[in-house]
Amino acid sequence: MRRGEIVSLRREKVDMERRILRIEETKSGEPLEFPVTQQLGETLALRPKGEL
């Protein structure tokens, strides 16, 4: 992921049920979906709800 994509991440773009992270605005203009790994899921679970 590019720095701008990471900085613009919002919790509502993470679907923990499907374990998918969706990026709508990319440089190519095409949305991307990434798997939420176990490590990323654990890290996200530690973050306060208002933060990603």
N, C-alpha and C positions, 0 to 999 in steps of 0.2 A: 504494500500500500504506500501511496505517496503521503508526505507530511501533511498536506492540505486535507487529504481524505481522513487521516487519523484525527486531526484537530477538529474537523467538523462532525465527528461521530456523535450520535445521540443515542441514549438508551433505547428509545422506541424503535431504532433500527436493528436491535438485537432480538432475535426470536429464540429464546432459550428452550422453548418447547421443541422446536425443529433444529435447534443448535446451529443457527445460521445468522451471519452478520451481513446486512445488506447495505451497499454503498450505491446511492442513487446518482450522485453527480461525480462523474469521473472525467478525466482528461479526454478519453476517447468518446465520451457521450453515452456510452453503454453502461447500464447498471451492472454491478458485480455482486455476487454472493460468495461469502467465504464460510467455511465450517468453523464453528466455535469449538476449539479443542478443549480437552479437560482442563488443561492449565489456564487457558483464557477464561473459561467458565468460572473456575475457582477465583481468579483474580477479579473478575467482574462482580462476583458475589460479595467480595470484601469491600467494594466501593459503596459509599453512601448512595441512597436512591436518587438523589438529585444530580449526581455526577456519573460520568462514564469512565 
